[in-house]
Amino acid sequence: MKFLIVGAGFSGLVAAHRLSNAGHTCTIVDRRPHLAGNAHDSHDKAGVLIHNYGPHYFRTNSQRILDYLSAFTEWHPVDYTIKSHTEGKYWSFPINLNTFEELIGKPATTADFEAYIAKHRHNIPDPKNSEEVILSQVGTRLYELFFEGYTLKQWKLHPRELDASVCGRIPIRTNRDDRYLAEEFQALPKHGYTALLENILADSPNTSLHLNTDFNEAREKFPHDHLVFTGAIDEYFGRKYGALPYRSLRFVHESFTAEQLIPREPISGKSGFWQPAMQVNYPGKKVPYTRIVEIKHATGQQIDASTIVREFPDDWDTSKEPYYPIPTPDAAAAYKKYAALAEAETNTTFIGRLATYRYYNMDQVTGMALAASEKLIKRFA
Ligand SMILES: Cc1cc2nc3c(=O)[nH]c(=O)nc-3n(C[C@H](O)[C@H](O)[C@H](O)COP(=O)(O)OP(=O)(O)OC[C@H]3O[C@@H](n4cnc5c(N)ncnc54)[C@H](O)[C@@H]3O)c2cc1C
């Protein structure tokens, strides 16, 4: 069978790998000039390994997905720790006992923090949106300090307009555990995501990759028996029910030489870095960006330079990258109409983040691509 696969991100490349190893022929196209989709990483002019489309922190609880990917990469273990910067200082984040001490300006115990929470949390038994979920956990002061402004900037929506899951997924802890993420396995591919996905492609027989190639051009050029589509579902259907809403981002990069970094040492507390952590959130309403990422903290690259990236949330239109589906009930309802059309297509399989209009992490889309390929292999056996 001949498969045409649109998108050379995790979804498309994993699908091509499984299908081609089952004896099928795969043609992959991507309109971008590189593979790896939003997980693409590369060395910038300063020689620093950067994540081109925002920081990608690999983590998973799935041994099966980890085993699959580990055939193509070694791992560089990372403790993903971040900070928040607001009211003129750095704070521990996600909220934990250290954050509470920073708030009250003196040492405290878990019992003290629990007593604070019991006194300040709002009594909302069944939180229905992102505002209610945080107010019900920690109360107004911590909600306003870390969540309200950040969410308004990120989504251009008030937390009360967003699903409870958006802010609800950020852990709140009363101990000193300040890890950003909760998954069991947390590490970056030792040589980056691009190298990992290049290795997957190299292990895919009868597979060709065509970059700078849009689906519109490819659908005629590459005859196929079945299509695997990992692009935006509304675009596939010509936006016949209107465009689905997305949020876009603007990344502003700035590189520093070793000499420029050293004077900043008193700020960062570490030499060779610009800021004290891999990621610093800026929840204040007056700062136009949401975070500054200095990925060198996580990659462990040994280099006398560093690059920071300021991330500015941006309105989406069709000339921009659709980074995030919008997690509101209205958007979910609009997607359902397209999902019904997709359901009726017998010769196209829709997988990945854009084709299912859902924010998925890399391990989740890997799992989705593995499952969809197994189904297709059985169907076309
Ligand atoms: C800012 C940001 C931060 C993230 N951080 C994390 C993180 O920390 N950890 C994590 O696990 N995940 C993270 N993710 C999610 C991660 O990027 C996705 O899980 C993953 O990239 C999804 O892979 P995919 O192949 O489904 O989609 P994509 O990576 O988006 O790949 C789809 C590809 O299809 C191509 N394409 C689309 N339409 C067409 C068309 N019509 N013709 C030709 N080509 C087309 C696109 O150019 C793209 O290369 C983050 C995402 C963003 C945006």
The ligand as an SDF file (V2000), in Angstrom:
LIG
                    3D

 53 58  0  0  0  0  0  0  0  0999 V2000
    5.1970   26.3700   22.4860 C   0  0  0  0  0  0  0  0  0  0  0  0
    5.0170   24.8920   22.6350 C   0  0  0  0  0  0  0  0  0  0  0  0
    5.6220   24.2350   23.6760 C   0  0  0  0  0  0  0  0  0  0  0  0
    5.4580   22.8480   23.8230 C   0  0  0  0  0  0  0  0  0  0  0  0
    6.0770   22.2320   24.8670 N   0  0  0  0  0  0  0  0  0  0  0  0
    5.9740   20.9000   24.9990 C   0  0  0  0  0  0  0  0  0  0  0  0
    6.6520   20.2310   26.0640 C   0  0  0  0  0  0  0  0  0  0  0  0
    7.3150   20.8570   26.9020 O   0  0  0  0  0  0  0  0  0  0  0  0
    6.5490   18.8680   26.1540 N   0  0  0  0  0  0  0  0  0  0  0  0
    5.8060   18.1420   25.2430 C   0  0  0  0  0  0  0  0  0  0  0  0
    5.7690   16.9060   25.3540 O   0  0  0  0  0  0  0  0  0  0  0  0
    5.1470   18.7660   24.2300 N   0  0  0  0  0  0  0  0  0  0  0  0
    5.2260   20.1140   24.0870 C   0  0  0  0  0  0  0  0  0  0  0  0
    4.5570   20.7370   23.0680 N   0  0  0  0  0  0  0  0  0  0  0  0
    3.6860   19.9310   22.1870 C   0  0  0  0  0  0  0  0  0  0  0  0
    4.4620   19.3200   21.0270 C   0  0  0  0  0  0  0  0  0  0  0  0
    4.9440   20.3520   20.1980 O   0  0  0  0  0  0  0  0  0  0  0  0
    3.5110   18.4000   20.2680 C   0  0  0  0  0  0  0  0  0  0  0  0
    3.0740   17.3460   21.1010 O   0  0  0  0  0  0  0  0  0  0  0  0
    4.1360   17.7630   19.0500 C   0  0  0  0  0  0  0  0  0  0  0  0
    4.9320   18.6610   18.3150 O   0  0  0  0  0  0  0  0  0  0  0  0
    3.0040   17.2770   18.1620 C   0  0  0  0  0  0  0  0  0  0  0  0
    3.5200   16.6330   17.0480 O   0  0  0  0  0  0  0  0  0  0  0  0
    2.6620   16.5660   15.7300 P   0  0  0  0  0  0  0  0  0  0  0  0
    3.4660   15.7790   14.7620 O   0  0  0  0  0  0  0  0  0  0  0  0
    1.2840   16.1140   16.0290 O   0  0  0  0  0  0  0  0  0  0  0  0
    2.4910   18.0870   15.2660 O   0  0  0  0  0  0  0  0  0  0  0  0
    3.5480   19.1710   14.7910 P   0  0  0  0  0  0  0  0  0  0  0  0
    4.8060   19.0790   15.5500 O   0  0  0  0  0  0  0  0  0  0  0  0
    2.7990   20.4630   14.7760 O   0  0  0  0  0  0  0  0  0  0  0  0
    3.8520   18.7250   13.2830 O   0  0  0  0  0  0  0  0  0  0  0  0
    2.9070   18.8850   12.2400 C   0  0  0  0  0  0  0  0  0  0  0  0
    3.6790   19.2020   10.9770 C   0  0  0  0  0  0  0  0  0  0  0  0
    2.7520   19.2160    9.8860 O   0  0  0  0  0  0  0  0  0  0  0  0
    3.1140   20.2180    8.9850 C   0  0  0  0  0  0  0  0  0  0  0  0
    1.9230   20.5990    8.2290 N   0  0  0  0  0  0  0  0  0  0  0  0
    0.7400   21.0270    8.7340 C   0  0  0  0  0  0  0  0  0  0  0  0
   -0.1410   21.2580    7.7290 N   0  0  0  0  0  0  0  0  0  0  0  0
    0.4980   20.9640    6.5700 C   0  0  0  0  0  0  0  0  0  0  0  0
    0.1130   21.0050    5.1910 C   0  0  0  0  0  0  0  0  0  0  0  0
   -1.1180   21.3850    4.8260 N   0  0  0  0  0  0  0  0  0  0  0  0
    1.0320   20.6520    4.2650 N   0  0  0  0  0  0  0  0  0  0  0  0
    2.2850   20.2560    4.6340 C   0  0  0  0  0  0  0  0  0  0  0  0
    2.7020   20.2020    5.9300 N   0  0  0  0  0  0  0  0  0  0  0  0
    1.8100   20.5490    6.8770 C   0  0  0  0  0  0  0  0  0  0  0  0
    3.6280   21.3430    9.8540 C   0  0  0  0  0  0  0  0  0  0  0  0
    4.5230   22.1720    9.1290 O   0  0  0  0  0  0  0  0  0  0  0  0
    4.3340   20.5690   10.9830 C   0  0  0  0  0  0  0  0  0  0  0  0
    5.7180   20.4390   10.7450 O   0  0  0  0  0  0  0  0  0  0  0  0
    4.6650   22.1240   22.9090 C   0  0  0  0  0  0  0  0  0  0  0  0
    4.0460   22.8010   21.8500 C   0  0  0  0  0  0  0  0  0  0  0  0
    4.2010   24.1660   21.7200 C   0  0  0  0  0  0  0  0  0  0  0  0
    3.5260   24.8620   20.5870 C   0  0  0  0  0  0  0  0  0  0  0  0
  1  2  1  0
  2  3  1  0
  2 52  2  0
  3  4  2  0
  4  5  1  0
  4 50  1  0
  5  6  2  0
  6  7  1  0
  6 13  1  0
  7  8  2  0
  7  9  1  0
  9 10  1  0
 10 11  2  0
 10 12  1  0
 12 13  2  0
 13 14  1  0
 14 15  1  0
 14 50  1  0
 15 16  1  0
 16 17  1  0
 16 18  1  0
 18 19  1  0
 18 20  1  0
 20 21  1  0
 20 22  1  0
 22 23  1  0
 23 24  1  0
 24 25  2  0
 24 26  1  0
 24 27  1  0
 27 28  1  0
 28 29  2  0
 28 30  1  0
 28 31  1  0
 31 32  1  0
 32 33  1  0
 33 34  1  0
 33 48  1  0
 34 35  1  0
 35 36  1  0
 35 46  1  0
 36 37  1  0
 36 45  1  0
 37 38  2  0
 38 39  1  0
 39 40  1  0
 39 45  2  0
 40 41  1  0
 40 42  2  0
 42 43  1  0
 43 44  2  0
 44 45  1  0
 46 47  1  0
 46 48  1  0
 48 49  1  0
 50 51  2  0
 51 52  1  0
 52 53  1  0
M  END
$$$$
